[in-house]
Amino acid sequence: MPTSNNYFHLHLVSDSTGETLITVARAVAAQYANVTPVEHVYPLVRSQKQLDRVLDEIEEAPGIVLFTLLEKDLVSRLEDKCKQINVPSLSIIGPVMQLFEAYLGAATTGRVGAQHVLNAEYFKRIDALNYTMIHDDGQHVEGLDDADVVLVGVSRTSKTPTSIYLANRGIRTANVPLVPGIPVPEQLGKLTRPLVVSLHATPERLIQVRQNRLLSMGADSSGDTYTDRQAVADEVAFARKLSAKHDWPLLDVTRRSIEETAAAIMKLYSDRQRNRPTE
């Protein structure tokens, strides 16, 4: 049960990195605004000795237990202990594996950490990340044609974090800032292979984000066109006009998280790839 100050213990037990558990747990916990989980993350639990420590900590701070363990002996021992001390436990991948097994008619291989094998997909992500870091914030525009996606937008439209998120999905992403008074790189207007997406937000949102940015840097924003209402509105209008000229799809990021923005871009990219004529 949650404590009197609305905190509860959340134990995440994994035989791999724990990324899957953390993502699922936080997605669910975010739906409960009045309680906050105290996370206990236990990655790389692959032996009885390692599990001993986990069980001791669960008993010391009872709460919800979520796990992604494949070794049956470890699973049985963890579940038995949770029943003994009367705390709820759930395998995050167990039900999904059972569904796959029923549909495919084949048992799983039981390979621990199989999703992290150094396969072609892994190296594709690393290549995309390297490309994205080199082509961040308008750098090395001569290589833009090698991108899968190019993001454009005025300052503080989340171009860099969105680029990195996409790169983690194996999509080579560059980003170029749009600044009134500064010529747009000539290469940008000539791109045909990459998908160019224009990110934009309302002036009010941009001003808020920019002011917070300046505060975090200890800078004075008074008299600065960077946060001036009219100047920012002019920037937004300039970016929209330029995007319309080049027929770049516009994506409003005002109320979107990085994940939501990336998902929308991946949908645009997927549709474009599917509709592209076979060479």
ChimeraX attribute file (.defattr): number of C-alpha atoms within 10 A of each C-alpha:
attribute: neighborCount
match mode: 1-to-1
recipient: residues
	/A:1	11
	/A:2	12
	/A:3	10
	/A:4	7
	/A:5	9
	/A:6	12
	/A:7	14
	/A:8	19
	/A:9	19
	/A:10	21
	/A:11	27
	/A:12	23
	/A:13	25
	/A:14	25
	/A:15	19
	/A:16	21
	/A:17	17
	/A:18	19
	/A:19	13
	/A:20	15
	/A:21	23
	/A:22	17
	/A:23	10
	/A:24	12
	/A:25	18
	/A:26	12
	/A:27	11
	/A:28	9
	/A:29	14
	/A:30	12
	/A:31	9
	/A:32	10
	/A:33	8
	/A:34	10
	/A:35	15
	/A:36	17
	/A:37	19
	/A:38	13
	/A:39	16
	/A:40	16
	/A:41	18
	/A:42	19
	/A:43	18
	/A:44	16
	/A:45	22
	/A:46	16
	/A:47	12
	/A:48	12
	/A:49	9
	/A:50	14
	/A:51	19
	/A:52	13
	/A:53	12
	/A:54	20
	/A:55	17
	/A:56	12
	/A:57	13
	/A:58	21
	/A:59	15
	/A:60	9
	/A:61	15
	/A:62	20
	/A:63	22
	/A:64	19
	/A:65	20
	/A:66	22
	/A:67	25
	/A:68	23
	/A:69	24
	/A:70	21
	/A:71	15
	/A:72	10
	/A:73	11
	/A:74	18
	/A:75	15
	/A:76	11
	/A:77	15
	/A:78	22
	/A:79	17
	/A:80	13
	/A:81	16
	/A:82	21
	/A:83	12
	/A:84	10
	/A:85	11
	/A:86	12
	/A:87	16
	/A:88	13
	/A:89	19
	/A:90	14
	/A:91	18
	/A:92	16
	/A:93	15
	/A:94	14
	/A:95	11
	/A:96	11
	/A:97	13
	/A:98	14
	/A:99	11
	/A:100	14
	/A:101	13
	/A:102	11
	/A:103	9
	/A:104	10
	/A:105	9
	/A:106	10
	/A:107	11
	/A:108	12
	/A:109	8
	/A:110	11
	/A:111	9
	/A:112	17
	/A:113	15
	/A:114	10
	/A:115	10
	/A:116	11
	/A:117	10
	/A:118	9
	/A:119	9
	/A:120	9
	/A:121	13
	/A:122	16
	/A:123	12
	/A:124	17
	/A:125	18
	/A:126	17
	/A:127	16
	/A:128	25
	/A:129	23
	/A:130	15
	/A:131	21
	/A:132	27
	/A:133	18
	/A:134	16
	/A:135	24
	/A:136	22
	/A:137	19
	/A:138	20
	/A:139	16
	/A:140	12
	/A:141	18
	/A:142	13
	/A:143	13
	/A:144	24
	/A:145	18
	/A:146	15
	/A:147	21
	/A:148	19
	/A:149	26
	/A:150	26
	/A:151	26
	/A:152	26
	/A:153	26
	/A:154	22
	/A:155	21
	/A:156	18
	/A:157	24
	/A:158	22
	/A:159	26
	/A:160	22
	/A:161	14
	/A:162	22
	/A:163	27
	/A:164	24
	/A:165	19
	/A:166	27
	/A:167	25
	/A:168	19
	/A:169	18
	/A:170	19
	/A:171	23
	/A:172	28
	/A:173	33
	/A:174	35
	/A:175	28
	/A:176	25
	/A:177	23
	/A:178	22
	/A:179	15
	/A:180	16
	/A:181	8
	/A:182	8
	/A:183	8
	/A:184	15
	/A:185	14
	/A:186	10
	/A:187	12
	/A:188	19
	/A:189	14
	/A:190	10
	/A:191	16
	/A:192	9
	/A:193	12
	/A:194	20
	/A:195	21
	/A:196	28
	/A:197	21
	/A:198	28
	/A:199	26
	/A:200	25
	/A:201	20
	/A:202	15
	/A:203	21
	/A:204	14
	/A:205	15
	/A:206	23
	/A:207	19
	/A:208	12
	/A:209	16
	/A:210	18
	/A:211	17
	/A:212	13
	/A:213	14
	/A:214	14
	/A:215	12
	/A:216	9
	/A:217	9
	/A:218	9
	/A:219	10
	/A:220	10
	/A:221	16
	/A:222	9
	/A:223	8
	/A:224	9
	/A:225	11
	/A:226	18
	/A:227	21
	/A:228	15
	/A:229	13
	/A:230	12
	/A:231	15
	/A:232	21
	/A:233	17
	/A:234	14
	/A:235	21
	/A:236	24
	/A:237	15
	/A:238	18
	/A:239	23
	/A:240	18
	/A:241	12
	/A:242	16
	/A:243	20
	/A:244	13
	/A:245	10
	/A:246	13
	/A:247	12
	/A:248	18
	/A:249	15
	/A:250	17
	/A:251	16
	/A:252	13
	/A:253	18
	/A:254	17
	/A:255	11
	/A:256	14
	/A:257	12
	/A:258	19
	/A:259	13
	/A:260	13
	/A:261	21
	/A:262	19
	/A:263	15
	/A:264	14
	/A:265	21
	/A:266	16
	/A:267	11
	/A:268	17
	/A:269	19
	/A:270	12
	/A:271	11
	/A:272	13
	/A:273	12
	/A:274	10
	/A:275	9
	/A:276	9
	/A:277	7
	/A:278	6
	/A:279	3
